[in-house]
Amino acid sequence: MTQDLSLLVRQEVDLAKAELTQSAKRAGTGGGMLAGAGVAGWFVLLFLSVALWWGLPIGKAWSALIVAVIWAVVAGILALRGRGELRRVKGAPRTAETVKKIPNALKGDGEANHE
């Protein structure tokens, strides 16, 4: 029984590691995209400021405004994708489910886990 318990605990730790690694990767990807959206948003403000600053000569203002719109689109796409990635982070749901079954397994009542 000690060997079985040791094997069970090792398997649970391995499952938890795998799930948390996957969740951490998704969180990192989402966080990176949100950081990219922040940088792109900063460029929007920068180029809108340049557009306003250079607003008197029409040619310079329009070119700066076009660059700002491009950065606004980039920021929007990164923000939406980053938010989507962060929403997909689930933690370790399978580990939590299987850990709940350990007490019944220790009592020799493994069938109660299937109900």
URFENMO-V52736 format. One record per run of one state. SS is the DSSP state (helix for helix, strand for strand, loop for the rest). FROM is the first residue (numbers start at 1). LEN is the number of residues. If there is no record, write none. Layout:
BEGIN
SS:FROM:LEN
SS:FROM:LEN
END
This chain:
BEGIN
loop:1:1
helix:2:52
loop:54:4
helix:58:30
loop:88:5
helix:93:8
loop:101:1
helix:102:5
loop:107:3
helix:110:5
loop:115:1
END
